[in-house]
Amino acid sequence: MQKVSVIGHVAVLDETVRLLQRAGVVEVAVREVPLDAVGALEPDQDRLNVLEERVARAAFVRDFLGRFHTSDAPFSTFVTEKVHLSVSEFEHLADDGSFGELCGECDLMAERLGVIERERTRLHTLVHDLAPWEDLHLQISQWKGTEHVVLFTGTVPLSASKGVRQALRDAVTDVSVAEVGESAQREAWVVMAHVDSLDEVRAILSLTEFIEVSFPGLEDYPAEERARATAMLEALDAEHDKIVARATELAAVDHSHAVALVQALLSQRDAEEIRADFAGTERAFLVSGWIAEVERENLLAALGPVQADVDVTFDEPAPGDRVPVILANPPLVRPFEVLTDLYGRPRYGDVDPTPLLAGFFFLFFGMCIGDVGYGLMLGTATWLIKNRLDVAPGVRKFMDLLMLGSVASILVGVATRSYFALSEESLPAFLRYRPLVDPLEEVMTLLLVSVALGVVHVSLGVVTSAYRRWQAGDRAGAVFVDLSTIALFAALGVAIALPSVIGWLLPLSFGLAVVFKGRMLETIFVQRSVKATLFGFGTGLLGLYGLVGYASDFLSYTRLAALGLASLLVGDVMNRLAGLVSDIPFGVGFLAAALILIIGHTFNVVINLLGAFVHPTRLQFVEFFSKFYEGGGRSFAPFAPRTKSVVLHPDPGAPEGGA
């Protein structure tokens, strides 16, 4: 990375901002200039307010039409549809008069749909509530008592109607109950009583499940009012369908434009807000930031239209600068950057762990699935997602990672002779070779291989830590802390391989580990202090005790063998189940076996894919990175157009490439 500064006359400020954004290779940073005459350029607040309003309008149209837009792209339910435009088309998108008319029409339709929805809800409730009263030949306006008669209208549960009626008759003699109709397990009643019994009737009804019912604003017969409400519902449904048809018609034509317009307006707002990070005077401006060294010529070419009015300089980062990080790896290693980004990018100038973890993750992933058939299924699925769906660049990168994982699964499957977990007898003759390792017959060998890979993996992490210490000038720490650990690992390996030397090699190894971990050579020959020597001895013992944790680290890698065995055993179970049902006559057995194999093996791939990603990633983060890697870097975020929902292609005649 390099610092870049662009100084120019304010007359070309707008064009420079546009060209910088179009190039998309500079991360703009706030420039601290120790000159009183130089201050920050303030964005045009009036223009920002206008842009905010336009963004809101365009977002409203996008969201409203999105409710009625149907994509014809495959798997559009799971993949966000992208709008493909040339750079010039994107830059010339505008909230013009025709879009204003579209926005107004959408606003009216949205408002009317809201009114219709509220009115439909009210009418549906009214039709439902009037249903048990349809047979009552009494106008709703007359549902009231007289001088001597009190009238109650309401509903009671069917299960409680006899009890409520009996309670009324036991308490009051001058009472009459008319059962009108029923709906939803409730019965509609008209209760009439003498005015002198008002209090008794009201008290009894209040102690039951009787619910009073009234229909304010209605006057006609219940059947007439219900028919009128039903007719209004039909009219509203027709109007609703008409509006939806119009909105669907507009969505087919204008939804993509609205999606792209939102991104274009957001880009214009960014171009206005970014000026707050510029420094300037009445006549000049200064913009500074970060750029990848390989993009220098591209930036100069992009600023060609204003090259006579601007001056561009490049500088190396200063020691205290917090420099953004771009990971630069070969094409085969690049997909594994997904893992590094999950943990956190390295600080600028630190070790990029991606090349170190790539080979191990590749092998670990393959061991967890470990089947040729499953690898082919995974590879085919990820290739189709990447090449047949319009997915984002990040998803494409992840699919590349899984495709490499499928290759690893195929290689491990060939080595272990695993083809859809079929037994040797079920395989064709040319596949009945002796495997390098038979997982079911040589479980202990598989576990030992997993632990051995763990020793190599963890040791690489310790060696990398020694390299970082050495580069930072801590050479004593590199030797006494890290390389002494590697020496102990090597000694233990020799002792295990040659049991005859265990008697003297192990005590010597642990003794040297105590000496090195406690830096006792330094305390004896440099400080020459008994107290310091004793302290170093204690520190060495403590460091030796800390090495016990490495044993658990190594054993963590046995999960690779366990996951591989689980994949094989589940697949074998599916094959056996299919074999059990295959003999059912009339073709039923064949169909059942096919379903078991297809569903069972697909399920096995999906479940093991989750484990094959999570557990090797955990081994990288917990067992490997903990030995040397800290992360804490900042990703490079260039000033560029918003392209979350759009894909930008070069203009005709421009260099190939897209955004």
C-alpha positions in Angstrom: 0.0 0.0 0.0 1.0 3.6 -0.6 -0.2 7.0 0.5 -1.6 9.0 -2.4 -2.3 12.8 -2.4 -4.2 14.7 -5.1 -3.9 18.5 -5.1 -5.9 20.5 -7.6 -7.8 23.7 -8.3 -11.4 23.9 -6.9 -12.7 24.4 -10.5 -12.1 20.7 -11.1 -13.2 19.5 -7.7 -16.5 18.0 -8.8 -14.9 16.2 -11.8 -12.0 14.9 -9.7 -14.5 13.4 -7.1 -16.4 11.8 -9.9 -13.3 10.3 -11.5 -11.9 9.1 -8.1 -15.2 7.4 -7.4 -15.4 5.8 -10.9 -11.8 4.5 -10.6 -12.6 2.9 -7.2 -9.0 2.4 -6.2 -8.4 5.0 -3.5 -9.5 4.8 0.2 -10.0 8.5 1.2 -8.6 9.4 4.6 -8.9 12.6 6.6 -5.8 14.6 5.9 -4.2 16.4 8.9 -2.5 19.4 7.5 -0.7 21.6 10.1 -1.5 24.9 8.3 -4.1 27.3 9.6 -4.9 28.4 6.1 -6.0 24.9 5.1 -9.3 23.5 6.5 -11.8 20.9 5.6 -14.2 21.3 2.7 -17.8 21.2 3.8 -20.4 19.3 1.8 -23.2 21.2 0.2 -25.9 20.7 2.8 -28.7 21.8 0.5 -27.6 19.2 -2.1 -27.3 16.6 0.6 -30.9 17.3 1.7 -32.1 17.0 -1.9 -30.2 13.7 -2.3 -31.6 12.3 0.9 -35.1 13.1 -0.3 -34.4 11.5 -3.7 -32.9 8.4 -2.1 -36.0 8.0 0.1 -38.3 8.4 -2.9 -36.4 5.9 -5.0 -36.2 3.4 -2.1 -40.0 3.7 -1.6 -40.6 2.9 -5.3 -38.1 0.0 -5.2 -39.7 -1.5 -2.1 -43.3 -1.0 -3.3 -42.7 -2.4 -6.7 -40.6 -5.2 -5.2 -43.7 -6.5 -3.6 -45.1 -7.3 -7.0 -41.9 -8.1 -8.9 -41.3 -11.7 -9.9 -37.9 -12.6 -11.0 -37.5 -15.2 -13.8 -33.9 -16.0 -12.6 -33.3 -19.5 -11.3 -33.5 -19.8 -7.4 -34.5 -16.2 -7.2 -36.1 -16.9 -3.8 -32.6 -17.5 -2.3 -30.5 -15.2 -4.5 -30.8 -11.5 -4.7 -31.4 -10.4 -8.3 -28.7 -8.1 -9.8 -29.2 -5.3 -12.3 -26.5 -5.3 -15.0 -25.5 -1.9 -16.4 -22.6 -0.2 -18.1 -20.6 2.4 -16.1 -22.0 5.2 -18.3 -25.6 4.0 -17.9 -25.2 3.8 -14.1 -23.7 7.3 -13.9 -26.5 8.8 -16.0 -29.3 7.3 -13.9 -31.4 10.2 -12.7 -34.6 11.0 -10.7 -36.2 12.7 -13.6 -39.7 13.8 -14.4 -40.9 10.4 -15.6 -39.7 8.8 -12.4 -41.5 11.5 -10.4 -44.7 10.5 -12.1 -44.0 6.8 -11.3 -43.3 7.7 -7.7 -46.6 9.7 -7.5 -48.6 6.8 -9.0 -46.9 4.3 -6.6 -47.7 6.6 -3.7 -51.3 6.8 -4.6 -51.5 3.0 -5.1 -49.8 2.3 -1.8 -52.1 4.7 0.0 -55.2 3.2 -1.6 -54.1 -0.4 -0.9 -53.6 0.5 2.7 -57.1 2.0 2.9 -58.6 -1.1 1.1 -56.8 -3.4 3.4 -58.1 -1.7 6.5 -61.7 -1.5 5.1 -61.5 -5.2 4.1 -60.5 -6.1 7.6 -63.4 -4.1 9.0 -65.9 -5.6 6.6 -64.7 -9.2 7.1 -65.2 -8.7 10.8 -68.6 -7.2 10.3 -69.7 -10.1 8.0 -68.5 -12.6 10.5 -70.2 -10.9 13.4 -73.5 -10.5 11.5 -73.7 -14.1 10.5 -75.6 -15.4 13.5 -78.1 -12.5 13.4 -79.2 -13.0 9.8 -82.5 -14.6 10.7 -83.5 -11.8 13.1 -86.3 -9.9 11.4 -85.7 -6.8 13.4 -83.9 -3.7 12.2 -80.7 -3.0 14.0 -81.9 0.5 14.8 -84.8 -1.1 16.7 -82.5 -3.1 19.0 -83.5 -1.1 22.1 -86.0 -1.5 24.8 -89.3 0.2 25.4 -90.8 2.0 28.4 -91.5 -1.3 30.2 -89.2 -3.8 28.4 -85.4 -4.0 28.6 -83.7 -5.7 25.6 -80.2 -7.3 25.6 -78.5 -8.6 22.4 -75.4 -10.8 22.7 -73.8 -14.2 22.3 -73.1 -17.1 24.6 -71.1 -20.3 24.1 -73.3 -23.2 22.8 -72.0 -25.3 25.7 -73.1 -22.8 28.3 -76.5 -21.7 26.8 -78.7 -24.1 28.8 -77.1 -23.1 32.1 -77.4 -19.4 31.4 -81.0 -19.7 30.4 -81.8 -21.7 33.5 -80.1 -19.2 35.7 -82.2 -16.4 34.2 -85.5 -18.3 34.7 -84.6 -19.2 38.3 -83.9 -15.6 39.2 -86.4 -13.7 37.2 -89.9 -14.6 36.1 -90.5 -11.9 33.6 -87.7 -12.8 31.2 -87.7 -14.2 27.6 -84.8 -15.5 25.6 -84.9 -15.7 21.8 -82.3 -17.9 20.1 -81.5 -16.2 16.7 -78.7 -18.2 15.2 -75.2 -19.6 15.8 -71.7 -19.1 14.5 -68.2 -20.2 15.6 -69.7 -22.3 18.5 -71.6 -19.3 19.9 -75.3 -18.7 20.0 -76.9 -15.3 19.3 -79.6 -14.3 21.8 -82.1 -11.5 22.2 -83.0 -11.3 26.0 -86.1 -9.3 26.9 -87.1 -8.6 30.5 -89.4 -6.3 32.4 -87.8 -3.0 33.4 -88.3 -3.9 37.1 -86.0 -6.9 36.6 -83.2 -4.9 34.9 -80.7 -5.2 37.8 -81.2 -8.9 38.4 -80.9 -9.8 34.7 -77.8 -7.6 34.2 -76.2 -9.2 37.3 -76.8 -12.7 36.2 -75.6 -12.1 32.6 -72.4 -10.4 33.9 -71.6 -13.6 35.9 -71.8 -15.7 32.8 -70.0 -15.9 29.4 -72.7 -13.7 27.8 -71.1 -11.0 25.6 -73.3 -8.0 24.6 -73.3 -7.3 20.8 -74.2 -4.0 19.1 -73.5 -2.6 15.6 -73.1 1.2 15.9 -73.9 3.0 12.7 -76.0 0.2 11.2 -79.8 0.5 11.0 -81.2 -2.0 8.5 -82.0 -5.7 9.0 -78.9 -7.8 9.8 -79.3 -9.8 6.6 -79.5 -6.7 4.5 -76.5 -5.1 6.3 -74.5 -8.4 5.8 -75.3 -8.5 2.1 -74.4 -4.9 1.8 -71.0 -5.5 3.5 -70.4 -8.6 1.3 -71.0 -6.6 -1.8 -68.6 -3.9 -0.6 -66.0 -6.6 0.0 -66.4 -7.8 -3.5 -66.0 -4.3 -4.9 -62.9 -3.7 -2.8 -61.5 -7.1 -3.9 -62.0 -6.1 -7.5 -60.4 -2.7 -6.9 -57.5 -4.4 -5.1 -56.9 -6.8 -8.0 -56.9 -4.0 -10.4 -54.3 -2.0 -8.5 -52.2 -5.1 -8.0 -52.4 -5.8 -11.8 -51.2 -2.2 -12.5 -48.4 -2.5 -9.9 -47.3 -5.8 -11.4 -47.2 -4.2 -14.8 -45.1 -1.3 -13.5 -42.8 -3.7 -11.6 -42.0 -5.7 -14.7 -40.8 -2.5 -16.4 -39.5 -0.2 -13.7 -38.4 -2.3 -10.7 -34.9 -2.8 -12.0 -34.5 0.8 -12.8 -35.6 1.8 -9.2 -33.1 -0.7 -7.7 -30.3 0.7 -9.8 -31.4 4.3 -9.1 -31.2 3.8 -5.4 -27.6 2.7 -5.7 -26.8 5.6 -8.1 -28.3 8.2 -5.7 -26.5 6.6 -2.7 -23.2 6.9 -4.8 -24.0 10.6 -5.5 -24.6 11.1 -1.8 -21.3 9.5 -1.0 -19.6 11.7 -3.5 -21.0 14.7 -1.7 -20.3 13.5 1.9 -16.7 12.5 1.0 -15.7 16.1 0.7 -15.8 16.4 4.4 -12.5 14.4 4.4 -10.9 16.7 1.9 -8.7 19.7 2.9 -8.9 22.9 1.0 -8.8 26.6 0.6 -10.8 29.1 -1.4 -8.9 28.0 -4.6 -7.4 24.6 -4.0 -8.3 21.2 -2.5 -6.3 18.3 -1.2 -7.5 14.7 -1.0 -5.3 12.0 0.5 -5.7 8.3 1.2 -4.4 4.8 0.4 -3.9 3.0 -2.8 -2.5 -0.4 -3.7 0.8 0.0 -5.5 -0.4 -2.0 -8.5 -3.2 0.5 -9.0 -1.0 3.6 -9.4 -1.1 3.6 -13.2 -4.8 2.9 -13.2 -5.4 6.0 -11.0 -3.3 8.2 -13.2 -5.1 7.0 -16.3 -8.5 7.6 -14.6 -7.5 11.2 -13.7 -6.5 11.8 -17.3 -9.3 14.3 -18.0 -8.1 16.6 -15.2 -4.4 15.8 -15.2 -3.5 19.4 -16.2 -5.2 20.8 -13.1 -4.2 18.3 -10.5 -0.9 17.0 -9.0 -0.7 13.4 -7.8 2.0 12.2 -5.4 2.7 8.8 -3.9 4.5 8.1 -0.6 5.4 5.1 1.5 3.5 4.6 4.8 5.0 6.1 7.9 5.7 3.9 11.0 2.7 5.1 13.0 0.1 4.8 10.1 -2.8 2.4 10.4 -2.6 1.1 6.9 -5.5 -0.8 5.3 -4.8 -4.3 4.1 -5.3 -6.0 0.8 -4.6 -9.7 0.7 -2.6 -10.7 -2.4 -2.3 -14.4 -3.0 -2.0 -16.8 -6.0 -5.4 -17.8 -7.6 -5.4 -21.2 -6.0 -4.8 -19.7 -2.5 -7.2 -16.8 -2.9 -10.4 -18.7 -2.0 -8.9 -19.5 1.4 -8.9 -15.7 2.2 -12.5 -16.3 3.2 -11.1 -18.0 6.4 -8.7 -15.3 7.1 -11.4 -12.6 6.8 -13.6 -14.6 9.2 -10.9 -14.3 11.9 -9.7 -10.9 11.0 -7.1 -9.5 8.5 -3.5 -9.2 9.6 -2.0 -5.9 10.4 -0.1 -4.2 7.6 3.4 -5.7 7.5 2.4 -8.8 9.5 2.4 -12.3 8.3 -0.6 -13.2 6.0 -1.7 -16.7 7.3 -3.7 -17.6 4.2 -0.9 -19.5 2.4 0.0 -21.3 5.7 -3.5 -22.5 6.3 -4.5 -23.2 2.7 -2.9 -26.7 2.4 -4.0 -27.8 5.8 -7.6 -26.7 5.4 -7.7 -28.4 2.0 -6.5 -31.7 3.5 -8.7 -31.4 6.6 -11.8 -30.7 4.6 -11.1 -33.7 2.4 -10.6 -36.0 5.4 -14.0 -34.9 7.0 -16.0 -35.9 3.9 -13.5 -38.3 2.3 -15.7 -39.8 -0.5 -15.4 -39.6 -4.2 -19.1 -39.6 -4.8 -19.8 -36.9 -2.2 -16.9 -34.8 -3.6 -18.5 -35.0 -7.1 -21.9 -34.0 -5.7 -20.4 -31.0 -3.8 -18.3 -29.9 -6.7 -21.2 -30.0 -9.1 -23.5 -28.1 -6.8 -21.0 -25.4 -6.0 -20.0 -25.0 -9.7 -23.7 -24.6 -10.7 -24.2 -22.0 -7.9 -21.2 -20.0 -9.0 -21.7 -20.2 -12.8 -25.5 -20.4 -13.2 -26.7 -18.0 -10.5 -26.1 -14.3 -10.3 -24.4 -14.4 -6.9 -22.3 -11.7 -5.2 -18.4 -11.8 -5.5 -18.2 -12.9 -1.9 -20.4 -15.9 -2.6 -18.4 -16.8 -5.7 -15.2 -16.8 -3.6 -16.9 -19.1 -1.0 -18.0 -21.4 -3.8 -14.4 -21.5 -5.0 -13.4 -22.6 -1.5 -16.0 -25.4 -1.5 -15.0 -26.5 -5.0 -11.4 -27.0 -3.8 -12.8 -28.8 -0.8 -14.7 -31.1 -3.2 -11.4 -31.9 -5.0 -9.8 -32.7 -1.6 -12.7 -35.0 -0.8 -12.3 -36.8 -4.1 -8.5 -37.3 -3.5 -9.1 -38.6 0.0 -11.9 -40.8 -1.3 -9.6 -42.4 -3.9 -6.9 -42.9 -1.2 -9.5 -44.7 1.1 -11.4 -46.4 -1.7 -14.7 -44.7 -0.7 -17.3 -44.3 -3.5 -20.7 -43.4 -2.0 -19.6 -45.5 1.0 -20.1 -48.7 -1.0 -18.5 -51.9 0.2 -15.7 -53.5 -1.8 -18.1 -56.2 -3.1 -20.5 -53.6 -4.5 -17.8 -51.8 -6.5 -17.0 -52.6 -10.1 -13.9 -54.7 -10.6 -11.6 -51.8 -11.6 -12.3 -50.0 -8.3 -11.5 -53.0 -6.1 -8.0 -51.9 -5.4 -6.2 -51.9 -2.0 -6.7 -48.5 -0.4 -3.9 -46.6 1.1 -5.8 -46.6 4.4 -9.1 -48.5 5.0 -11.0 -46.3 7.6 -13.1 -49.1 8.9 -10.3 -51.7 9.2 -7.5 -49.3 10.3 -9.2 -46.9 12.7 -6.1 -46.6 14.8 -3.9 -45.8 11.8 -6.4 -43.1 10.8 -6.3 -41.6 14.3 -2.5 -41.6 14.3 -2.4 -39.9 10.9 -4.8 -37.2 12.3 -2.6 -36.6 15.4 0.5 -36.5 13.2 -1.1 -33.9 11.0 -1.9 -32.0 14.2 1.7 -32.1 15.3 2.9 -30.7 12.0 0.2 -28.1 11.9 0.8 -26.8 15.4 4.6 -27.0 14.9 4.2 -24.8 11.8 2.4 -22.3 14.0 5.2 -22.3 16.5 7.8 -21.9 13.8 5.9 -19.0 12.3 5.8 -17.4 15.8 9.6 -17.7 16.0 9.9 -16.1 12.6 7.7 -13.1 13.7 9.7 -12.7 16.9 13.0 -12.8 14.9 11.7 -10.2 12.4 10.6 -8.0 15.3 14.1 -8.1 16.8 13.2 -10.5 19.7 15.7 -13.2 18.7 16.1 -14.5 22.3 12.4 -15.0 22.5 12.4 -16.8 19.1 15.1 -19.2 20.3 14.1 -19.7 24.0 10.3 -19.7 23.7 9.5 -21.1 20.3 12.4 -23.0 18.8 13.0 -24.7 22.1 9.4 -26.0 21.9 10.1 -27.4 18.4 13.3 -29.0 19.7 11.4 -30.7 22.4 8.8 -32.0 19.9 11.6 -33.4 17.7 13.2 -35.1 20.7 9.9 -36.7 21.7 9.3 -37.9 18.2 12.8 -39.5 18.1 12.2 -41.1 21.5 8.8 -42.6 20.3 10.4 -43.8 17.1 13.5 -45.3 18.9 12.4 -46.7 22.3 16.0 -47.7 23.1 17.0 -44.1 23.6 14.0 -43.0 25.8 16.0 -43.6 29.0 18.4 -40.8 28.4 16.8 -38.7 25.7 13.6 -37.8 27.5 15.3 -36.6 30.7 17.8 -34.6 28.6 15.0 -33.1 26.5 12.9 -32.0 29.4 16.0 -30.6 31.2 17.0 -28.6 28.2 13.5 -27.4 27.8 13.6 -26.1 31.4 16.9 -24.4 30.7 15.7 -22.7 27.5 12.2 -21.8 28.7 13.7 -20.2 31.8 16.4 -18.5 29.8 18.8 -19.9 32.4 21.9 -19.6 30.1 21.3 -15.9 30.0 20.9 -15.6 33.7 23.9 -17.7 34.5 26.4 -16.2 32.0 25.1 -12.7 31.7 23.4 -11.7 35.0 25.5 -14.2 37.1 22.9 -14.0 39.9 21.8 -16.9 42.1 18.4 -15.3 42.6 17.9 -14.7 38.9 19.0 -18.3 38.2 16.5 -19.7 40.6 13.8 -17.5 39.2 14.7 -18.7 35.7 14.5 -22.3 36.8 11.0 -21.7 38.2 10.0 -19.9 35.0 11.4 -22.9 33.0 9.4 -25.4 35.0 6.3 -23.2 34.5 7.0 -23.1 30.8 7.5 -26.9 30.7 4.1 -27.3 32.4 2.5 -25.1 29.8 3.7 -27.5 27.1 1.1 -30.0 28.5 -1.5 -28.0 26.7 0.0 -29.0 23.4 -1.1 -32.6 24.1 -4.7 -31.5 24.1 -4.1 -29.5 21.0 -2.8 -32.6 19.2 -5.7 -34.7 20.3 -8.1 -32.1 18.9 -7.2 -33.3 15.5 -8.7 -36.7 16.1 -12.0 -35.1 15.2 -10.9 -35.2 11.6 -10.9 -39.0 11.7 -14.1 -39.1 13.6 -15.9 -36.9 11.1 -14.6 -39.0 8.2 -15.8 -42.2 9.9 -19.2 -40.7 10.6 -19.6 -39.7 6.9 -18.6 -43.2 5.8 -20.8 -45.0 8.4 -24.0 -42.9 7.7 -23.5 -43.5 3.9 -23.1 -47.3 4.6 -26.3 -47.3 6.6 -28.2 -45.6 3.7 -26.8 -48.3 1.3 -27.9 -51.1 3.6 -31.4 -49.6 4.0 -31.7 -49.4 0.3 -30.6 -53.0 -0.1 -33.2 -54.2 2.5 -36.2 -52.7 0.5 -34.9 -53.3 -3.0 -36.5 -56.8 -3.2 -40.1 -55.6 -2.7 -42.0 -56.6 -5.8 -43.8 -54.6 -8.5 -41.1 -52.0 -8.7 -41.9 -50.6 -5.3 -38.6 -51.8 -3.9 -36.6 -50.2 -6.7 -38.4 -46.8 -6.2 -38.0 -47.0 -2.4 -34.3 -47.8 -2.7 -33.8 -45.0 -5.1 -35.5 -42.5 -2.8 -33.5 -43.7 0.2 -30.2 -43.4 -1.7 -30.9 -40.0 -3.1 -32.4 -38.4 0.0 -30.0 -40.2 2.4 -26.8 -39.4 0.6 -27.9 -35.8 0.0 -28.6 -35.4 3.7 -25.3 -37.0 4.5 -23.4 -34.6 2.2 -25.2 -31.5 3.6 -24.7 -32.5 7.3 -21.0 -33.4 6.7 -20.5 -30.3 4.7 -21.3 -28.3 7.8 -18.9 -30.3 10.0 -16.2 -30.3 7.3 -16.2 -26.5 7.3 -16.7 -25.8 11.0 -14.3 -28.2 12.5 -11.3 -27.6 10.2 -11.9 -23.9 10.6 -11.9 -24.3 14.4 -8.6 -26.1 14.2 -7.1 -23.2 12.2 -8.5 -20.5 14.6 -7.9 -22.2 17.9 -5.0 -24.6 17.5 -3.0 -22.9 14.7 -3.7 -19.1 14.9 -3.3 -19.1 18.7 0.4 -19.8 18.3 1.3 -16.8 16.2 -1.6 -14.8 14.7 -3.4 -11.8 16.2 -5.3 -10.2 13.4 -6.6 -6.7 14.0 -5.9 -5.4 10.5 -8.2 -3.1 8.6 -9.7 -4.1 5.3 -9.2 -1.8 2.3 -12.4 0.2 1.6 -12.0 2.2 -1.5 -14.2 5.2 -2.5 -16.3 3.6 -5.2 -19.9 3.5 -6.5 -22.4 1.5 -4.5 -22.8 -1.8 -6.3 -24.7 -4.0 -3.7 -27.6 -4.6 -6.1 -25.9 -3.8 -9.5 -23.2 -5.2 -11.6 -21.2 -2.6 -13.6 -19.7 -3.6 -16.9 -17.1 -1.5 -18.9 -18.4 0.8 -21.6 -18.0 -0.3 -25.2 -14.3 0.2 -26.1 -13.2 0.4 -22.4 -10.9 -2.2 -20.9 -12.6 -5.5 -19.9 -13.6 -6.0 -16.3 -16.6 -5.3 -14.1 -17.5 -4.0 -10.7 
